[in-house]
Amino acid sequence: MAARSERQLDAVIVGGGVIGLACAWRAAEAGLDVVVLEREAPGAGASNVAAGMLAPVGEASWGEERLLELTMRSHELWPEFARELAGAAGRDVGYADIGSLHLALDRDEAAELHRRFELMQSLALDAEWLRPRACRELEPGVSPSCVAGVHAPHESAVDPRALTAALVAACKASGVRIATGEATGLLLEDERVTGIRTAAGERLSARSVVVAAGSWSAAEWLPDAARPPVRPVKGQILTLAGRATEPVCERIVVTERIYVVPRSDGRLMIGATVEEQGFDTSVTAGGVYELLREAYRVLPETAELELVETLAGLRPTTPDNLPLVGPGAIDGLLLATGHFRNGILLAPLTAERIAAALAQRSAEVVAR
Ligand code: GLY
């Protein structure tokens, strides 16, 4: 017979990426008893591949006002979230307020960038149109063929690997158990979630189960009707090693096709392709070529740097690009998934909302 954990947890969180860990940490801080179930290693999915842009202005798009409200709100939470997390974990999370510079390198790109700038203005976002000289004053490494730019001074960035390590440390310090294993089924009583079954035969009894499994959230272990509509969208990304003392750029640099995110140690993250390839995570010659070509076009000095890593990750994507954060289709099932291009950015807001929902549910179950 399968082993059953006697202790009734407040929550099992399935998925140990930045979203799952942030939810667990905030829930534990609120006094809840939480286990994170991660099938590989913490952050092994999209969190390990993400560039860590915290850039709601740059990611704003037509018809996505609701998403923008969420990303702007979470962006406001980030400085305090990073400060508290660094304190709880006793380590840096690589958060930096560096701003972003969007660049056009020919007339067509300038026309497209101007349409994007008009959208930013219509949404009252903090962004300024710049002439080429002003772009090169901000970032001297930018190509002389730059014809226009948009500066968004309040965008920021975080190092997702440092963030994952900090979240693991903070989770452990606040009593969260991070278990390695796979979920294989929900435990249900009277159509209410009572826990989870794992591949190792363990039965974890819990008042709530949170699905935070990124692109793997539409999992077979969930009943059909409870599977969230999440699909993977592949992104390939590169890391170049530069010198911290002679940075190629100091801000996030964005063109129509790529973004470049500098780290304080001189590394540059160059991302990312957007591909509907299912669960394929292969790195292709075409993907790498496209990213390197575009990086060279906007920041010619990138040609001198060493290419140290190539990776592909899977963005958990929903039909309307909005994240799924809140109650699922069964009483006691919660969703924290579907964050598409904004998982790292939306982590503080998601964690706040999930921790509040878990606390409320535990109080209700105890009162029954
Ligand atoms: N947030 C950037 C990306 O998903 O590529």
Boltz pocket constraint, residues with backbone or C-beta under 6 A from the ligand:
constraints:
  - pocket:
      binder: B
      contacts: [[A, 53], [A, 235], [A, 271], [A, 272], [A, 273], [A, 315], [A, 340], [A, 341], [A, 342]]
      max_distance: 6.0
